[in-house]
Amino acid sequence: MTARKRPNILVSNDDGVHAAGLTALAAALDAVGEVYVVAPDRERSAVGHAVTLHRPLRVDSLGPRRFAVNGTPSDCVNLAILGMLPVRPDVVVAGINAGSNLGDDVTYSGTVSAAMEGTLLGVPALAVSLVEGTRAADYAPAARAAARLTRLLLGDRNRRVSLLNVNVPRGRPRGLRVTRLGRRVYSEKVIEQRDPRGKLYYWIGAGPPAWEAGEDTDFAAVHAGYISVTPLRLDLTSYEGVRALKGWESGFRRDGADPSGRPRRG
């Protein structure tokens, strides 16, 4: 009887290759498949989906199937899938991020962007974050949840979903809820200060975040002690907007008319 092939799992993050969350995640996923770690050589939090185009990238081998890249999380996943690794990953798992990635924060997150890069390249992916994670936090419950969700995603042969954003509360989760992204209520202020030379500098993102109410949101789920699983999609098209703007098409003429139909002057 032929032994069942173990899936190939690509692990990355934005907290750096030596982060405690990544170590716990890779260890838990070792029971699921062959784990390859390709992660930034240092912390790259909140870099979003940045890709390095104007300088070469360097890769250091830190051990069997473990690599550090002097680039962004998206760089790491791009390099790994497009040829750096000897195998093509069957799934990308990004994390475990030290801190939540809820609601609008997914647009800034390097962790979520690493998962997005995998999906863009045709590989199903999930991003995993530990709410209130710190260097000394216990990542074991989040790692176990990530391993279980990875098995479920790999088993979804019909590809009903290809990108998941997962947030795990501190302590022992009460269960799992499938959620939508919440919305941050922006109340932060930019703090302006002067350095010893008298020059101005600024801190962005001061103050605790506030969130809209909504029982079906990711924020509500983790606040109640549940793992939040939010299916994401990369198609940002507003189809309602497409329908609303269809009338604009007839207003544009090949002769350079403006949307109202009046010929332009000059």
Backbone bond lengths (Angstrom), bond angles and torsions (degrees), N, CA, C in turn:
res aa  C-N    CA-C-N  psi(-1)  N-CA   C-N-CA  omega(-1)  CA-C   N-CA-C  phi
1 M - - - 1.456 - - 1.526 109.11 -
2 T 1.344 118.27 130.25 1.447 122.39 -177.07 1.526 110.27 -76.22
3 A 1.346 115.57 132.27 1.456 120.13 179.33 1.525 109.68 -67.90
4 R 1.313 115.87 141.97 1.456 120.86 -179.66 1.521 110.00 -71.52
5 K 1.324 116.24 131.40 1.462 121.48 -178.20 1.526 110.57 -69.48
6 R 1.320 115.50 131.90 1.451 119.93 177.26 1.527 109.88 -77.41
7 P 1.342 118.23 138.21 1.454 120.08 -179.99 1.529 111.46 -68.53
8 N 1.307 114.95 152.66 1.466 121.22 175.90 1.525 108.83 -93.14
9 I 1.331 116.21 126.81 1.460 122.30 -174.71 1.520 109.64 -118.18
10 L 1.314 116.84 123.68 1.456 121.91 175.22 1.519 109.11 -96.61
11 V 1.319 116.77 125.65 1.462 122.56 179.62 1.521 108.87 -114.42
12 S 1.320 115.68 132.56 1.462 121.37 175.72 1.524 108.73 -144.79
13 N 1.335 116.70 -179.34 1.469 120.52 179.02 1.525 109.12 -166.48
14 D 1.344 115.79 -172.80 1.465 118.66 172.27 1.521 111.81 -122.17
15 D 1.343 117.24 -0.25 1.462 121.03 178.61 1.523 112.61 -89.39
16 G 1.318 117.09 -3.45 1.458 120.23 178.04 1.514 112.95 103.55
17 V 1.315 115.08 155.22 1.462 121.67 -171.93 1.523 112.75 -65.24
18 H 1.332 117.51 -21.60 1.467 120.02 -178.40 1.526 112.73 -97.81
19 A 1.320 118.60 8.13 1.464 121.94 -176.85 1.525 111.45 -67.12
20 A 1.332 115.12 144.37 1.466 120.56 -179.08 1.520 111.62 -63.05
21 G 1.326 117.43 -37.03 1.452 120.36 -179.94 1.509 112.98 -63.99
22 L 1.329 116.99 -38.56 1.467 120.49 178.69 1.528 110.41 -68.36
23 T 1.326 116.85 -40.66 1.466 120.56 179.61 1.525 110.73 -60.99
24 A 1.339 116.30 -44.87 1.469 120.13 179.41 1.521 111.19 -65.42
25 L 1.323 116.88 -39.47 1.464 120.87 -179.68 1.521 111.20 -64.93
26 A 1.320 117.07 -47.87 1.468 120.77 -178.87 1.531 110.69 -61.05
27 A 1.328 116.83 -39.75 1.466 120.40 -179.78 1.527 111.11 -64.87
28 A 1.335 117.01 -41.84 1.461 120.30 -179.56 1.520 111.49 -68.72
29 L 1.323 117.13 -36.96 1.464 120.92 -178.08 1.527 112.59 -75.76
30 D 1.318 117.28 -13.55 1.465 120.15 178.51 1.526 111.12 -62.45
31 A 1.324 116.96 -24.75 1.464 120.52 176.95 1.520 112.04 -79.61
32 V 1.332 117.04 -11.27 1.464 121.81 -177.73 1.524 111.78 -98.68
33 G 1.324 117.12 -37.21 1.462 120.09 -177.24 1.510 112.36 -169.69
34 E 1.334 115.17 -168.41 1.462 121.89 177.98 1.525 108.32 -82.78
35 V 1.320 116.61 114.82 1.455 121.85 -172.67 1.524 110.93 -94.86
36 Y 1.329 115.11 129.17 1.467 123.07 172.75 1.524 107.61 -117.83
37 V 1.315 116.41 123.25 1.463 121.70 178.93 1.520 109.19 -101.82
38 V 1.333 116.30 121.04 1.461 122.32 173.79 1.519 105.54 -133.28
39 A 1.331 116.78 105.71 1.457 121.12 -171.28 1.524 110.82 -138.49
40 P 1.332 117.18 161.13 1.468 120.01 178.14 1.522 111.85 -60.89
41 D 1.327 115.35 148.80 1.459 119.75 -178.79 1.528 112.90 -75.54
42 R 1.349 116.44 -8.19 1.464 121.66 178.11 1.523 108.44 -152.97
43 E 1.316 116.60 175.05 1.460 119.26 -178.90 1.526 111.15 -64.94
44 R 1.337 115.20 133.86 1.467 121.84 179.12 1.527 109.61 -132.46
45 S 1.313 116.70 40.96 1.459 120.57 -176.91 1.525 111.43 -64.44
46 A 1.333 115.65 145.98 1.469 124.11 173.59 1.526 113.42 61.99
47 V 1.344 117.36 27.27 1.468 119.04 176.47 1.523 111.59 -88.37
48 G 1.341 117.08 -2.88 1.456 119.50 -179.77 1.513 111.43 63.45
49 H 1.342 115.54 -141.63 1.457 120.96 -175.63 1.529 111.92 -99.94
50 A 1.333 116.18 33.22 1.465 120.58 -178.51 1.525 111.07 -62.55
51 V 1.335 114.98 138.69 1.469 122.25 176.06 1.520 107.99 -125.39
52 T 1.322 116.77 136.25 1.463 121.74 -178.05 1.517 110.35 -82.68
53 L 1.339 116.92 119.53 1.465 121.69 -176.71 1.518 113.88 -119.48
54 H 1.334 118.37 -18.07 1.460 119.87 -169.67 1.522 113.82 -114.21
55 R 1.317 117.60 16.47 1.462 121.76 171.82 1.524 108.14 -154.22
56 P 1.317 117.27 155.47 1.467 118.85 179.18 1.519 111.41 -73.00
57 L 1.320 115.34 153.38 1.459 121.81 176.93 1.519 109.86 -103.27
58 R 1.313 116.05 142.23 1.460 121.39 179.57 1.525 109.53 -117.43
59 V 1.312 114.49 142.81 1.469 121.21 -177.06 1.518 108.84 -122.10
60 D 1.327 117.11 127.91 1.460 122.42 176.18 1.522 109.42 -111.11
61 S 1.331 116.40 131.94 1.456 121.34 176.02 1.524 108.86 -84.24
62 L 1.331 115.58 124.69 1.461 120.81 -179.24 1.519 112.39 -105.46
63 G 1.315 116.56 2.03 1.453 121.50 -178.19 1.512 109.38 152.56
64 P 1.326 117.71 -177.21 1.462 120.44 179.86 1.541 111.71 -58.50
65 R 1.315 116.47 121.95 1.468 124.02 176.22 1.531 112.44 58.31
66 R 1.325 116.90 32.46 1.473 121.44 -179.25 1.530 109.08 -137.55
67 F 1.348 116.38 120.36 1.460 120.85 -172.89 1.529 110.86 -135.85
68 A 1.333 115.15 145.44 1.462 122.45 174.90 1.518 108.79 -113.55
69 V 1.330 116.64 136.01 1.462 122.87 -177.50 1.526 108.61 -121.61
70 N 1.336 117.02 136.94 1.461 120.12 178.41 1.528 110.63 -85.18
71 G 1.320 115.32 54.29 1.458 120.91 -178.14 1.507 111.30 -147.95
72 T 1.309 116.36 -162.32 1.459 123.18 -176.06 1.529 111.19 -88.37
73 P 1.326 117.72 168.65 1.468 119.60 175.09 1.529 112.51 -57.17
74 S 1.334 117.51 -41.33 1.470 119.79 178.53 1.522 111.42 -64.48
75 D 1.339 116.76 -36.54 1.469 120.15 175.09 1.527 110.30 -57.85
76 C 1.330 115.37 -45.52 1.467 120.35 -175.90 1.524 111.37 -60.52
77 V 1.321 116.55 -47.02 1.458 120.42 -178.28 1.527 110.26 -68.96
78 N 1.313 116.78 -39.71 1.462 120.73 178.25 1.521 111.34 -60.53
79 L 1.322 116.73 -49.06 1.463 120.66 179.38 1.530 111.03 -60.78
80 A 1.325 116.15 -44.50 1.463 120.01 -175.66 1.519 112.24 -63.82
81 I 1.323 116.71 -44.82 1.462 119.92 -175.25 1.524 111.99 -76.91
82 L 1.326 116.79 -35.37 1.465 119.92 -173.66 1.524 114.34 -89.00
83 G 1.342 117.36 13.74 1.449 115.72 169.69 1.497 118.50 142.15
84 M 1.342 118.94 -12.59 1.460 119.15 -177.69 1.520 111.53 -71.01
85 L 1.335 116.25 -35.48 1.461 119.69 -179.44 1.526 110.64 -86.96
86 P 1.325 117.35 154.36 1.471 120.25 179.94 1.525 113.01 -75.20
87 V 1.342 117.29 -11.76 1.465 122.18 -179.41 1.523 108.77 -132.35
88 R 1.338 115.90 158.77 1.456 120.09 173.98 1.528 108.75 -90.45
89 P 1.329 117.94 128.85 1.464 119.26 -179.91 1.530 111.93 -63.98
90 D 1.314 115.27 147.46 1.458 120.94 173.31 1.523 111.49 -89.75
91 V 1.341 116.56 -19.44 1.452 121.70 179.72 1.528 108.08 -158.65
92 V 1.330 115.57 148.70 1.459 122.34 174.19 1.522 107.79 -111.52
93 V 1.333 116.87 130.96 1.459 121.90 175.43 1.524 107.97 -124.26
94 A 1.332 116.47 119.32 1.461 121.56 -177.63 1.523 109.44 -108.19
95 G 1.334 116.75 134.57 1.458 120.83 178.93 1.526 110.91 136.78
96 I 1.296 115.75 -156.83 1.454 128.49 -11.04 1.520 107.72 -76.74
97 N 1.329 116.38 121.32 1.445 119.98 -175.96 1.524 111.11 -69.51
98 A 1.328 115.83 140.99 1.464 121.82 177.19 1.522 108.77 -82.89
99 G 1.315 116.11 85.64 1.451 121.66 -176.11 1.515 110.57 123.76
100 S 1.321 115.96 157.31 1.459 120.74 -174.62 1.522 112.39 -72.96
101 N 1.324 115.64 157.61 1.466 123.67 168.67 1.519 106.63 -130.20
102 L 1.321 115.13 82.52 1.453 122.65 -173.73 1.522 110.70 -109.51
103 G 1.327 115.28 149.82 1.451 120.44 171.41 1.518 113.99 52.35
104 D 1.348 115.38 -131.80 1.458 121.49 -176.43 1.523 113.23 -62.07
105 D 1.333 117.33 -18.33 1.460 120.07 -177.95 1.516 113.04 -62.72
106 V 1.346 117.90 -18.74 1.465 119.12 179.67 1.522 111.26 -62.45
107 T 1.349 117.96 -22.93 1.460 119.98 -179.30 1.527 112.04 -74.77
108 Y 1.334 117.44 -19.76 1.461 121.70 179.21 1.524 112.23 -98.28
109 S 1.301 116.55 -25.34 1.457 121.96 -166.23 1.522 113.84 -68.31
110 G 1.332 115.97 127.57 1.451 120.21 172.12 1.514 111.79 -70.55
111 T 1.344 116.89 -31.76 1.464 121.06 178.00 1.524 110.85 -63.40
112 V 1.338 116.18 -50.01 1.460 119.58 179.42 1.524 110.44 -65.52
113 S 1.323 117.27 -36.37 1.471 120.22 179.67 1.522 111.97 -65.78
114 A 1.330 117.56 -33.70 1.461 119.85 175.53 1.524 110.34 -61.77
115 A 1.342 116.30 -42.76 1.464 119.88 177.22 1.527 110.60 -65.63
116 M 1.335 117.26 -41.18 1.459 121.31 177.91 1.527 111.59 -59.80
117 E 1.324 116.69 -40.20 1.463 120.13 179.98 1.524 110.15 -62.10
118 G 1.326 116.52 -39.53 1.460 119.14 176.08 1.512 111.62 -60.87
119 T 1.335 116.91 -45.66 1.458 120.86 179.60 1.520 111.36 -63.16
120 L 1.331 117.34 -40.63 1.463 120.94 177.30 1.526 111.74 -58.85
121 L 1.328 115.85 -31.67 1.468 120.94 -178.53 1.530 112.07 -94.74
122 G 1.330 116.50 14.74 1.455 120.48 173.03 1.508 116.43 86.56
123 V 1.342 117.54 15.60 1.460 121.19 -179.60 1.531 108.80 -115.87
124 P 1.338 119.40 125.96 1.461 120.12 177.15 1.521 110.59 -60.75
125 A 1.335 116.07 149.16 1.461 118.52 -171.82 1.514 111.33 -151.38
126 L 1.336 115.06 156.22 1.444 120.83 171.13 1.516 110.11 -140.13
127 A 1.328 115.67 145.19 1.459 122.84 175.13 1.518 107.75 -108.84
128 V 1.328 116.96 133.96 1.459 121.95 -175.33 1.522 109.41 -123.47
129 S 1.331 116.43 129.70 1.460 121.56 -179.32 1.521 109.76 -131.55
130 L 1.334 115.59 145.00 1.463 121.66 176.23 1.520 107.92 -103.86
131 V 1.324 116.96 118.96 1.457 121.40 178.97 1.526 109.41 -61.88
132 E 1.311 116.08 132.91 1.464 122.27 -179.24 1.527 111.66 58.62
133 G 1.314 116.25 34.56 1.460 119.22 178.58 1.521 111.79 -71.96
134 T 1.314 116.41 143.54 1.460 123.21 176.18 1.517 107.93 -136.18
135 R 1.322 115.70 175.26 1.465 119.45 179.02 1.525 111.25 -60.12
136 A 1.342 116.47 -34.02 1.462 120.36 -176.86 1.520 112.76 -95.01
137 A 1.331 118.36 5.89 1.465 121.40 -176.90 1.525 111.28 -68.08
138 D 1.323 115.07 158.05 1.460 121.41 175.60 1.527 108.29 -88.07
139 Y 1.323 116.64 105.25 1.466 121.45 -178.03 1.522 113.06 -88.86
140 A 1.332 117.86 -2.51 1.456 120.78 -174.59 1.530 113.23 -59.90
141 P 1.347 120.00 -47.75 1.470 118.62 179.41 1.526 112.66 -60.76
142 A 1.324 117.11 -40.20 1.464 120.40 178.48 1.519 110.89 -66.87
143 A 1.324 117.50 -37.05 1.461 121.15 178.89 1.522 111.03 -65.93
144 R 1.339 116.75 -40.94 1.467 119.91 177.76 1.525 110.72 -64.62
145 A 1.323 116.50 -41.60 1.462 119.92 177.56 1.521 110.98 -62.91
146 A 1.324 116.51 -40.73 1.463 120.57 179.53 1.524 111.43 -63.08
147 A 1.326 117.04 -41.19 1.464 120.56 178.98 1.526 111.19 -63.66
148 R 1.316 115.98 -42.69 1.475 119.94 -179.73 1.529 111.20 -66.01
149 L 1.341 116.86 -42.42 1.459 120.76 179.13 1.526 111.64 -68.45
150 T 1.320 116.83 -32.81 1.470 120.35 176.79 1.521 110.48 -64.01
151 R 1.328 116.72 -42.30 1.473 120.29 176.03 1.527 110.83 -59.71
152 L 1.325 116.39 -43.47 1.464 120.17 -179.49 1.521 111.42 -65.24
153 L 1.331 117.25 -41.11 1.458 120.56 179.74 1.525 110.73 -66.72
154 L 1.323 117.19 -41.21 1.461 120.53 177.25 1.524 111.52 -64.55
155 G 1.326 116.19 -30.83 1.464 120.23 -179.68 1.511 114.14 -81.53
156 D 1.319 118.06 -6.23 1.466 121.77 179.77 1.526 108.82 -82.62
157 R 1.317 116.65 79.32 1.461 121.96 -173.42 1.527 112.92 -65.88
158 N 1.321 116.72 -24.26 1.469 119.85 -178.82 1.521 112.64 -84.76
159 R 1.355 116.71 -0.36 1.463 121.37 179.30 1.526 112.05 51.20
160 R 1.322 115.56 47.43 1.468 118.53 177.30 1.518 110.92 -66.96
161 V 1.320 116.46 -29.09 1.462 121.86 172.50 1.522 108.33 -134.80
162 S 1.321 116.72 150.56 1.465 119.93 179.82 1.516 112.74 -130.69
163 L 1.347 117.75 -4.15 1.465 120.76 -178.62 1.521 109.35 -147.78
164 L 1.332 115.97 122.13 1.461 121.44 -179.00 1.525 110.22 -123.56
165 N 1.315 115.93 138.92 1.457 121.54 171.51 1.520 108.02 -110.32
166 V 1.332 116.06 119.21 1.466 122.48 -172.45 1.523 109.43 -117.49
167 N 1.324 116.18 129.26 1.459 121.64 173.80 1.527 108.77 -123.31
168 V 1.323 115.34 131.25 1.462 121.46 -174.92 1.525 108.90 -115.26
169 P 1.345 118.54 127.85 1.470 120.19 178.51 1.515 111.14 -71.58
170 R 1.311 115.85 163.15 1.457 119.95 176.17 1.523 109.67 -69.84
171 G 1.331 115.42 152.14 1.458 120.16 179.78 1.515 111.72 80.46
172 R 1.302 115.72 -156.90 1.459 121.73 -178.02 1.528 109.63 -89.13
173 P 1.337 118.53 117.43 1.467 120.01 -178.54 1.522 111.95 -64.55
174 R 1.345 115.96 147.74 1.466 122.27 178.79 1.527 111.54 -80.96
175 G 1.308 117.08 -13.01 1.453 121.67 -177.27 1.509 109.77 154.72
176 L 1.323 115.91 -156.35 1.463 121.20 -176.22 1.525 109.96 -131.36
177 R 1.327 116.36 141.33 1.452 122.04 173.56 1.522 109.73 -130.08
178 V 1.326 115.48 135.71 1.466 121.22 173.41 1.522 106.68 -86.82
179 T 1.320 116.47 126.89 1.462 121.06 -167.25 1.526 112.02 -131.46
180 R 1.322 114.13 173.66 1.457 121.78 168.11 1.519 108.32 -108.48
181 L 1.327 116.27 164.16 1.457 119.84 176.60 1.525 109.93 -68.68
182 G 1.328 116.26 134.82 1.448 120.78 173.06 1.520 110.64 -80.71
183 R 1.308 115.77 179.59 1.462 121.70 178.63 1.516 109.13 -122.49
184 R 1.312 114.82 129.03 1.464 120.16 177.58 1.532 109.71 -76.87
185 V 1.311 115.81 137.82 1.460 121.49 173.20 1.521 106.94 -94.86
186 Y 1.324 116.16 111.37 1.459 120.19 -172.15 1.517 111.31 -79.19
187 S 1.323 115.22 108.34 1.452 120.83 177.76 1.525 111.58 -122.74
188 E 1.341 116.86 -0.77 1.449 119.83 -177.01 1.524 111.03 -68.59
189 K 1.301 114.53 154.57 1.451 120.65 175.07 1.518 109.25 -117.96
190 V 1.327 115.44 150.90 1.455 119.98 172.04 1.522 107.76 -82.44
191 I 1.327 116.63 125.50 1.460 121.41 -178.51 1.518 109.15 -92.25
192 E 1.315 115.78 126.05 1.464 122.09 179.75 1.526 109.38 -106.00
193 Q 1.335 116.45 127.97 1.463 121.51 178.59 1.524 109.38 -139.54
194 R 1.322 115.83 172.92 1.466 121.03 178.23 1.521 109.37 -120.05
195 D 1.327 115.31 140.29 1.450 120.37 177.47 1.534 109.72 -82.56
196 P 1.340 118.74 174.69 1.469 120.50 -178.25 1.529 114.08 -59.07
197 R 1.315 118.48 -18.98 1.457 121.69 178.14 1.528 112.62 -91.57
198 G 1.330 115.53 1.92 1.442 119.36 176.82 1.514 115.07 88.04
199 K 1.316 118.26 4.40 1.458 121.20 -179.37 1.528 110.42 -89.76
200 L 1.328 114.99 144.83 1.452 120.70 -179.00 1.527 111.50 -74.14
201 Y 1.342 115.81 143.65 1.456 121.00 167.47 1.517 108.02 -142.11
202 Y 1.347 115.50 165.58 1.457 120.42 -170.55 1.524 110.55 -134.61
203 W 1.345 115.62 146.61 1.459 122.91 169.93 1.520 108.12 -112.18
204 I 1.344 116.47 126.07 1.459 121.55 176.87 1.521 109.10 -100.33
205 G 1.334 116.58 143.54 1.466 120.32 174.83 1.496 114.27 86.80
206 A 1.328 117.54 25.69 1.461 119.66 178.09 1.521 110.32 -74.98
207 G 1.308 116.18 145.09 1.464 120.10 177.42 1.508 112.04 97.20
208 P 1.334 117.24 151.42 1.476 121.59 -179.96 1.517 110.89 -72.06
209 P 1.348 117.43 148.52 1.464 119.88 179.00 1.521 111.82 -75.41
210 A 1.314 115.31 150.21 1.461 121.16 172.82 1.518 107.50 -120.90
211 W 1.344 116.46 150.44 1.456 120.51 -173.60 1.518 109.99 -130.12
212 E 1.335 115.24 150.67 1.454 120.55 176.12 1.527 110.14 -67.91
213 A 1.314 115.97 152.66 1.458 119.40 175.86 1.525 109.55 -75.11
214 G 1.310 116.97 150.24 1.463 121.39 178.96 1.506 109.64 164.63
215 E 1.333 117.22 112.59 1.456 121.00 -174.30 1.519 113.08 -64.71
216 D 1.337 117.46 -23.61 1.460 119.81 -176.99 1.519 112.78 -95.21
217 T 1.324 118.32 12.26 1.460 120.92 -178.17 1.526 111.67 -89.65
218 D 1.316 114.71 161.49 1.468 120.32 176.99 1.530 110.75 -63.77
219 F 1.319 117.09 -39.04 1.461 119.94 179.77 1.523 111.36 -61.76
220 A 1.336 116.58 -45.24 1.469 120.22 -179.54 1.519 111.00 -61.75
221 A 1.326 117.20 -38.76 1.466 120.68 -178.20 1.521 111.74 -64.31
222 V 1.335 117.31 -50.88 1.469 119.08 -177.73 1.526 110.72 -69.39
223 H 1.339 116.77 -32.22 1.466 119.62 177.80 1.525 110.61 -64.18
224 A 1.333 117.02 -30.61 1.467 121.74 178.13 1.523 112.29 -87.39
225 G 1.322 118.11 0.91 1.461 121.31 176.74 1.505 115.28 94.59
226 Y 1.328 118.34 13.84 1.458 122.01 -178.86 1.533 111.60 -104.80
227 I 1.318 116.02 152.46 1.461 121.32 169.47 1.526 107.68 -71.18
228 S 1.308 116.28 130.88 1.458 121.45 177.86 1.524 109.20 -100.89
229 V 1.336 116.26 126.74 1.465 122.05 176.24 1.529 107.73 -121.30
230 T 1.323 116.08 113.86 1.460 121.50 -177.93 1.520 110.04 -115.29
231 P 1.331 118.90 114.50 1.467 120.50 174.41 1.537 109.17 -70.16
232 L 1.321 116.54 131.17 1.461 121.79 178.59 1.522 109.58 -114.31
233 R 1.346 115.31 161.79 1.448 119.95 173.61 1.526 108.23 -136.40
234 L 1.314 115.76 153.56 1.457 120.55 -175.88 1.522 112.43 -89.96
235 D 1.320 117.80 -14.87 1.459 120.93 179.23 1.528 108.73 -75.05
236 L 1.337 116.73 106.26 1.458 121.70 -177.80 1.523 112.82 -90.36
237 T 1.327 116.31 4.56 1.462 120.03 -178.53 1.521 111.37 -60.29
238 S 1.335 116.60 132.96 1.460 121.71 170.61 1.530 107.32 -90.17
239 Y 1.319 116.91 101.36 1.463 119.56 -177.22 1.526 111.12 -70.24
240 E 1.315 117.13 -28.88 1.457 119.99 172.46 1.526 109.75 -63.70
241 G 1.340 116.00 -40.20 1.458 120.10 177.26 1.514 112.84 -65.68
242 V 1.338 117.07 -37.51 1.468 120.49 177.45 1.526 109.86 -59.03
243 R 1.331 115.73 -45.65 1.463 119.18 179.71 1.531 111.21 -65.24
244 A 1.332 116.14 -38.86 1.463 120.12 -177.68 1.523 112.32 -68.33
245 L 1.339 117.30 -31.25 1.463 120.57 -174.56 1.519 113.76 -95.70
246 K 1.316 118.39 0.07 1.462 120.40 -177.96 1.522 112.04 -55.88
247 G 1.327 116.55 -32.47 1.451 119.66 -179.45 1.513 113.94 -66.45
248 W 1.342 116.84 -19.50 1.462 119.99 178.87 1.526 112.06 -66.73
249 E 1.338 116.52 -27.72 1.461 119.96 -174.13 1.522 111.77 -59.57
250 S 1.335 116.31 -42.35 1.457 119.38 -176.40 1.526 112.16 -70.48
251 G 1.331 116.93 -17.94 1.455 119.54 -179.57 1.511 114.22 -79.52
252 F 1.327 117.74 -15.64 1.461 121.19 -179.65 1.526 109.56 -96.38
253 R 1.306 117.02 128.93 1.462 123.01 179.76 1.522 109.68 -114.82
254 R 1.309 114.34 156.38 1.464 118.49 178.69 1.521 112.68 -65.01
255 D 1.351 115.84 -19.18 1.459 118.65 -179.96 1.522 112.00 -83.67
256 G 1.354 118.05 4.84 1.444 121.01 175.27 1.505 114.64 92.28
257 A 1.331 118.20 24.23 1.456 120.15 178.41 1.511 110.63 -67.85
258 D 1.340 116.02 153.41 1.458 119.59 176.16 1.538 108.55 -82.01
259 P 1.346 118.37 173.20 1.476 120.02 -174.92 1.516 113.85 -57.53
260 S 1.332 118.90 -23.62 1.458 120.17 179.65 1.523 112.68 -77.87
261 G 1.356 116.24 -10.44 1.456 120.16 -179.08 1.502 113.04 95.82
262 R 1.350 118.28 -4.26 1.470 120.20 -179.54 1.514 109.62 -83.13
263 P 1.340 119.27 135.28 1.457 121.39 177.81 1.517 110.31 -60.45
264 R 1.330 115.60 142.61 1.470 119.60 177.63 1.542 110.15 -77.26
265 R 1.329 115.02 148.95 1.461 120.94 177.29 1.518 109.66 -101.64
266 G 1.310 115.63 157.46 1.446 120.37 175.61 1.494 113.30 98.29
